[in-house]
Amino acid sequence: MQFNNPEILYAFLLLIIPIIVHLFQLQKFVKVPFTNVKFLKKIELKTRKSSRIKKWLILATRLLALSCLILAFSQPYFSNIEASQKVHTTIYLDNSLSMQAKSEKGELLKNATQTIIENLDSKNSNFSLITDNSIFKNIDVPTLKNELINLKYSSNSINLNTATLKLNSTNNNQTNTLHKKILISDFHTNKKNINQEVTNVNSSFLAVNLKPIQKNNFYIDSVFIANKNSSEISLEVLIKSNQIITQNLPVSLFSEEKLLGKTSSKFLESNVSKVQFTIKRGVNLNGKLSINDESLAFDNDFYFTISSPEKINVLSIGKTAEFLKKIYSKNEFNFTQHSLQNLNYRNLNKQHLIILNELDKIPNELALKINDFYKNGGSVVLIPSENIELNLYNSFLQKLTIGSIKKKMNTSHLISDINFNHPIFKNVFEKQIKNFEYPKTDLHYPSFFSKSLPIVKFDNTKNFISSNNNNGMFYWVASPLSTSTTNFTQTPLIVPIFYNIGKNSININQLYYTLNKNNKIDIQTTLDKNAVLKISNKLQSFIPLQQNTTNKTTLTIEDQISKSGFYNIQNNNTTIKNIAFNYNRNESIQNYMDIENLEKTNSNITFYNSIDAVLKKIDTDYKINWLFKWFLAFSALFLLIEMLILKYFKI
């Protein structure tokens, strides 16, 4: 038993006063004349004996009444904490998209919020609520209930390590406060090794593992243009399943809300299926693909946009190259070739990609112009000639802060290693090719570049073609590409490399973007001095981070958008481009952490089977059972007994 006011207990010393009063015979007996002395002695003995018993009873009841009264004012209680201490409960509620999965009582998130609301202790007024995308510190019960009612799903999924860091962030400097932390989640993980997501938890907390009913989940994974001609575009849709299955799944294509077509996706002992839709070319389309699957709702729709293609400006300076003219066709590129003598320097800033093709030297004026172009986000390809002026080349490379090259080596090497992970080869190969007819080159210039990323390598592991990403994109080819030096231009590799260098020089005409990634969007528009572009739809409008250059504006979008759908890019309230965003499909894959292993390897985590169980556990552990009411009742009872003794106990 503990006391809220222990100093009141000193009042027990005052109980000596009634004891002293009762011990001293302060009452005087009245003398009454009586003739029979023998009978008088008997009466005197009985009276004195009864009086002594009555006095002791009165003393006992009075002491008990006063003692109970003193104890009542000292406010005694039973509890695991002190009465002056506060309990701060922090609840981390996972509201990621995987919490749309259903349990026997419905969607995990909706059921969790309802259970918390029903089991909240209104006496505990100190809470903090953390979700994947929000933090609410030091709120009361009505505020907590309101936030739970309005809680929406978040596209910003975080791992368990980040969740524990967020839980610990609510440990403020409040004195005399006990912090209790609860993590409520389905413990979904995106990692392949699901047991290694968290290895050590330094601060203890309680956890509730919400278990969904394990059902197969179908989801639209991606969409891309498989083929196109002068009149039609073939759109290929990749649909996946979490299980190997044989089943047909209807797939619908909409333009906004208008149905354009419907087909069936066939899974034949597989977890991957592809379907195709054919649409007219040259038509602006805000497309939506839909399937009907009850497991998870967020991945049933997939948004994309197709707009009239914007041509990319490519300029080749130097030696005429027929292979470049064939790659950069008129349908997609504005390709021009100029010799150094016929070059108009005013046109450089209008380009998206500049290729310096086998120049013997790079004049200082050209180097300065290319440097400005590169620092403003342009893409540059440098292909040396057989006889370069090394000093001028290195001076140019130093201006771009790329590095340096050494004098040429007249040794023959095979071009044998492909970096399949380079962005240039995205969606180029269905599988990695190891054995193919290796091209070769008879000379090359060794490069010493910092932060270069190889695209293809020689058989001695040195870079043949590499890239550097600084302000813009820089591509280096280690040897001339003339047929007298190399047969590389006669291999299939030349087309995807230079084609994608051109396509990647500006981020336009992308079908869709993924939420919560670092998305960069290039807009070919010229803005007024103080003008800015904004992104909007029916639900929100914001101004993204943007960088203006001579021929384009680059928008950077990270976490400003939280819902999938269509968005407009506007200049002075005029829509200049439509874009589409989709949820990341990582949450579609039903991978969950091994809870038993997690509990074994992290002793500071205590798991419970239900939310109401963990909330009741906290209430029980930190509940204060006050006893002062009982002592007040006993004090009144003993006073009543004393009054009855005084009234009915006859001497």
N, C-alpha and C positions, 0 to 999 in steps of 0.2 A: 504494500500500500504506500502511495506517495501523497504528499500534501502540497496544494497550490500556495497556501499561506502558512508555512510551518512556524512562523514567529508567533502565531496565535497560541501555540501549544504552551507557551510560557504561562498562560493563564491557569494552568493546572496548579501552579504554586498558590494561587488564591483559594484553592479548595481547603487549605488549612484553617481558614476562618470559620466555616460552619462546623468543622471538626472541633475546634476550640470551644465554640459556643455550646456544642452538645456535651462535651466532656465536663465542663464546669456546671455544677448544679446552680443555675441562676434563678430558678423558680423557687419562691418562698411558700411554705405550707401554712395554711390558716389554722390556728389553734381553736379546737372546739371542746368544751367541757363534756366529760363523759363519766358516769358513775361506775360502770362495770369495766374495770381495767383489763381483765382477762380477755374479754371479747374485743376490746380496743386493740390489743396487741395483734390478734389475728387479722383484723381489718388493715392495720398498718403494714403488715408483711405482704398481704395480697396486693395492696395499692402500690407499694414500692416496686414489687416484682413486675406488675403489669406496666407501670410507668416506664421502667427501664427497657422492656421489650419494645414498647411503642417508640421510645426515643431512638433506639437503634434502627428500627425500621424507617423512621422518618429521615434519619441521617443517611441511610443507605440510598433511599430513593432520591433524596435531594442531591447527593453526590453524583449519582448516576445521571440525573437530569442535567446537572451543570456540566458534567464530563461530555455528555452527548452534544450539548450546546457548544462547548468549546471545539469539539471535533468537527461539528458542522461548519463553524466559521473558519476553520483551517482548511476547508474544502478538500477532503481526502478523495482519492480516486485510484483505480487500477488501470494501468496502461504500460505499453512497452516504451513509451516516450514521456517526456516531461510535458506538463500541461501548457507551459509557455512556448513550447516548440510548435512551429508550423510545418505542415506537410505540403510540399510542392510536387504535384504529379505532372510529369511530362509524358504525353502520349504521341508516339510517332505512328501515324496511320498511312500505310502505303496506299497511294491512290493512282498507281501506274495502270496502264491499259490492261495488263494481265489480270487485274482484279475484276475485270468484267466476267471472268469465268464463274460458273454457277456451282453452288453447293446445294444441299437438299433444301435450304431455306431461301434460295435465290442468289442474285449476284453477290459476290464476296464483299465488295465495298459497301453496297447498300445495306446488307445485313449487318456489317460491322458497325456502321454509323448508328443504326437503329439500336443495336445492343448496347453500345456505349451510352446513348441518351437514356435508355431505360435503367441503367445501373449506376448512373452518376450519383454520388453522395452530395447533396446540396449543402451539407455542413462544411465540406471542404471547398473553399472558395478560391483556391490558388492552383490554377492549371496553366499548362502550356500545350499548344497543339502544333505538331510539325507534320507536314506532308511533303511529297516529292517536290512541290513547287512553291510552298508557302511556310511561313513560321509566324505563329501567334503566341506571344509571350505574355505571361502574367494576366490571364483573363479569368473572369468568373464563370459560374455555371451557365447562366443564361446566354452569355456571349459564346461559350464553347458549344452549346446546343445549336445556336444559330449558325455558327461556322460549319458544324457537321451537317446540318440540313442543306446548306448551300454548296457543299463540297462536290467538285466535279473531277472527272478523270484527268490525269496529267499525261502529256506525251513525253515528259521529261523523266525517264526512268533512271534511277540511281542504284548503285550496288550497296551491299551491306556495310562495307567499310565507310562509305560516305554517310550512310544512315546513322551509324554509331557516332561519327564525328558530330553530326547535327544534334543527336541526343545530348551529347556532352556539352554542346554550346549553350544550353539553357542553364547550366550551373553558374548562376550569377553569384555575387558576393553578399547575398542576403544572410544576415546573421541569425543564429538560432532557428535554422530551417533544415528540415530533412528532405532530400530530393529522392523521389521515386520515379523510375523511368520504365515505360512500357513500349515495346515495339510490336506492332500488329501488321502482319504481312503474309503473303502467300509464299515468300522466299523463292520467288522466280529468279532465275539467273540466266545471263546471256553467255556465260563462259562455258567453254567445252569441258574443262576440268571443274565440275561443279563443286568439288570439295575444297578447292583452294581459294575461294573468293575472299574468305576472311580467316586469318590464322591466329589472331590474338585480340582479345578484348580486355582492355585495362580497367574499364569501369563497369560495374555490375548493372544489369537491367533484366527485367522480366520480358518474356517474348511469348506471343501467341501465334501459332502456325495455323493459318486458315487453309484448309484443304479443299480444293475443288473436286467435283466429280470428274474423273479422268475421261474426257470424250475427245474423239478425233476432231481436229480443227482444220478446215479448209481456208486458205487465204490467197488473195491475189498478190503475188510476189513482185512482179515488175511488168513493164510493157516497153516495147521498142519497135522501131521501124525495121521490118525484115527485108522489105524490097519496095522499090518505087520505080515508076516509069513516068512518061509524060502526062498520063491521065489519072493514074491511081496510086495509092499508097497501101501497102500490105502491112497491117499492124499485128504484131505477134504478142500474145499475152501469156505470161508464165504463171501457172496456178500450182500451188503446192499443198500437200497434206502432211500432217504429223505422223501418219502411219502408212505403211504399205497397204494398199487397198485396191479393190476393183469396184468402180462405181462411176456413174455418169453424173456430172454436175452442170446445171444450166448456167450460162454466162450471158449477161446482157450488156449492150453498148448503148449509151445515151449521149445525146447532145444537149447539155443542160438537163432538162427533164423529159426531152423527147426521145422516144425509143427509136434507135437507128437499126438495130439488128440483135439477133439472139442466136446462140449456138450452144453446143454441149461439149463440155470438157470431159474426156474419157481417161479414167485411171485404170490401167490394166496391170495389176500386180506391181504398182509403182506408187511413189509419193510425189511425182512430178507429172504435169500435163501441160500441153501447149495448145492454144487455139488461135485462129487468125480471123481478123476482120479486114475487109477491103473498103476503103473510103476514097472519095474523090480528092484529087490533088488540087491545090490552089485555093482550098476552102478553109477559112479560119474555124477551128473547132475547139470548143470547151467540152472535152469528152469525159465521161464517167463510166467505168466498168463496174458491174455489180454481180455478186453471187449471193445466194441465200444459205447462210450457215448459222446455226443456233449457238455454237460454242462461244465464239468471241465476235462482237459486233463491229469493232473498229476496223478490222482488216477485210470486211466484206465489200468495201467500195474503194476504187482506185481512180484518182483524178489525173488528167493530163491535158495539155493544150497543144494544138498544131496551128501554126500561123504561117502566113506567106513567108517564104524563106528570104532572109536578108543576106545578100551576097557579101563575101569576105574579100577585102582588098589585099592582094598579094603582089609584091614588086620584087623582081629579080634584077640585081645589078651585076653586070659583068658578062661573062661568057654565056652565049645563048645555049639553052638546054631544052631539048625536045621532050625529055621525060617529064620535066616540070610542067610544060604546056599540056601534056596529056593528063597529068594528075589533077591539075587545077582547071577543071572544065568550066565552060561558060555558064552552066546551069547553077553552079554554087559559088563560083569565085569570079572576081574581076582581076584577072591575071595579066600583068604587063611585064615586059623585059626591056631593059635599057642598058646600053653600054655606059661606062663611066663618063665618057666624053659627052653623051647626049642626055645626061641625067638632069632633071629639073628638081632642085633641092626643095622647092616649095611644096612638092607633092608628097614628100616623105611622111609628114604628119597625118596625111589622109589614109595611110596604109595601116593594116592590122599585122601583116607579116612582111618582113624585108629579108630577102635572101642575098647574101654577098657571095656570088658564085664565081670562084676561081679568079679572084683579083690578085694580080702580082703585088700590088701595094694598096694600102688604104690611106688616102690623103687625109691630112689633118682636118680639113673642112668637113669631109664626109664623116670622119670619126666623131666630131663634135655633134653633128646632126643626128647620127645614129645613137649616140650616147643620150641625147635629149629624148629621142623617140623611145629608147629602152627604159629610161627612168620614168617615163610617163605610162608605162605598162605595155609597151609594144613587144612583139616577138621578133627575134633576130636569129637567122641561121647563117653560120659562117663556114664556107667550104673553101679551103685553100687551093691555090694553084700548085703546079709542079715546082715553080721557082718564085717563092715569095720573098719580099723584103722583111726579114724576121723582126728587125727593130720596129718597123711601123706596125706590124701585126701585134707585137707585145705591148707597144704603146697604146694601141686601140683596146686591147684586152684589159690593160690596167685602168683605163678610163671607165670601163664597165665593171671594174673590181671583180674580174673573173679569175685571173691567174696569169699564167704564161705558158708558152710552148717552146720546145727546143728545135734545133735544126733537124731537117728531114733525115729519115733513115731509109736507105734503099734496100730494104729487106722484104721478102715476100712473107705475108701472113694470111692465114685463113680467118674469116669472120665467122666464128663458130658458136658464140654464146649469146642467147637472147634473154633479156630481163623481162620476163612475162609479167612482173608486178608493176612495171612502169605504166603510168597513166596513158601513154601513147598506145599501148596494146589493150586497153580496156575494151572488152566485147569483140576482140579481133580473133582470138583463138578459142576453140571449144575445148582443147586440151593442149598440154605442153608438148612441144615437138623436140625430140632429142637428136634424132638422126635425120639429117637432110643434106642436100648437096650444098656444101659450104662455099660461099663466094670467097674471093681472095683479092688482095690489093698488093701492088708491088712496091709501094712506098707509103710512108705515113709520117706525121709530125707528132712526137710524143707531147702529151699535154700534162700540165701540173695545175689543176684547177681545184680550188677549195669548194667543198659542198656540192660537187658534181654528182649527178645521178646517171649511171650507165643505162643506155638503151640497148645497144649491142656491143659485144666485145670481140677482141682478137683472141686467137688461140693461146696467147701469152697473158690473158686476163686483163690486158690494157684496153682502155675505152676506144672503140671505133666511132661510135656516135654517142654523145652524152648531152645532158641538159643541166642548166643552172637556173634556179628560180630565185630571183632577187626582187627588183621592182617589176621587171617584165620577165619574159622567158628567153633564155639564150640556149641555142643548140650548136654544138660543135661537131663537125665531121673531120676525122683525123687525116683524110687523104682526099685528093681530087676525085671527082666522080666521073671523069671522062673515061671512055671505053679503052683508051690506051693505057690506063693505070689500073683499073679495076673492072670486074664484071658485076659489081653490086647492083647497078641499075638494071641488069637483066634478070634479077631474081624477084620473086614475089614479095619480098620484104620491103622493097623500095616504096611500093604503093601505100600500104597502111601507115608507114612511118611518116612520109611527107604529107599524105592526106590528113592525118590526124594532127600533125604540127600545124597545118593550116586551119583545121576545124577548132583546135584548142586555142588559137590565137585570140579568139573572142568567144565568150560564153553566151551564145545566142541560140535560139531555136531548140532549147532543151525541153524535152517533153514534160518533165516534172522535177520537183525538188523534194528533199526529205526533211522533215521537221527536226529541229534541234541539232542541225549540222551547220558547219561554216559554209553557207551558200553564197557564191559570188555570181552576180548577174550583170552582164554587160548590155547596155542600151545604146544603140547608135542614134544619138540625138545631140543637138547643140543647144545648150541651155544659156539663158541670159545670165548676167553677172551674179545676181542674188537669187536666182531661181533654184528650187530644189524639187526632187521627185519624191512622191509619197506613194505608199502602198495601202490599199484599202479594200474592204468588201462590206457586206451588210452589217457585220458585227464589230469591226474595228478599223481604225485608220492610224497610221504612224509614219514618221519620216525615218527611213533607215540610214545607216552610215553609208556615205557615198563619196566617190572620188571622181572628179571631173578631169578629163584630158581633152586633147584637141578633137578627137574623133569619136569619143565614147564617154559614157558615164558608168562607172562600176558600182553596183549596190552590194553591200554586205549584209546578209540576214542570218542571224544565229538563233536566238530564242524569243524573238519578238512575236512570232506566230505560234499559237498553241493548238489550233484546230485545222484539220485537213480541209481542202476545198479550193475554190478558185479565188484569186486575188488580182486586182487591177493595179498596174503601175501608171500613175497619173502625173501629168505636167500641167499645172494651172487648171486642175479639175477636168482635164481632157485625158481620156484613157489612150495610152500609146502602146500598151502591151498587156496581155493576159498571161498569168503564170498559175501553176497548180502546185499544191503541196500535199504530201501524203505522210501518214504516220510511219515511223520506223517499224519494220516487220520483225525486229528482234523479239518483241513481246508475243509474237504469234507462235513461236516455237515453245512448246510446253516442257521446259527444263526446270527442275526444282532442286534446291539444295538438299543434301542428305542431312536431315535434322539430327538423327542419332549421332552421326559423326561430328556434327557441329557442336553438339552439347558435350561430347567427350573431349574435344580439343579446346573448348572454351568454357572453363569452369565458372566464369562470371555471368554466363547466360543461363537463366532458369526458364524452361519452357512450360507452358500451360496449354490445355486442350481447348479452352474457350475463353472468350473475353469476359463474360460475367464471372467466371471463376477467378481470374486474376484481379478484377476490380473488387470482388468480395474479400479476397485475400488481403489486399491493401487496407480495406476498411476494417477488417478484423484485427490486423496487426497493429494498426495505429489508432484504434478506437479508444476513447477515454470514457471509462465507466465511473461517473461521479457518484459519490456516496453521501454527500451532505444532506440530501433529502431524507435518507434513511435515518441519519443521526438526529435530524430535526424531529422526525416522527417519534423516535425513541425518547427524546427529551420530553416531548409533550406527553407521551405515555407515562413516563416516570413521575411527572408533575401531577398527572391525574391520579396515579396510585397514591401519591402523598396526600392529596386532598381526600381521597376515600379513607385513608388510614386516620387522618385527623377527624373526619366526620363520624365514622362508624366504629372505630376501635375504642371501646369503652373501658375505662380503668375501674 
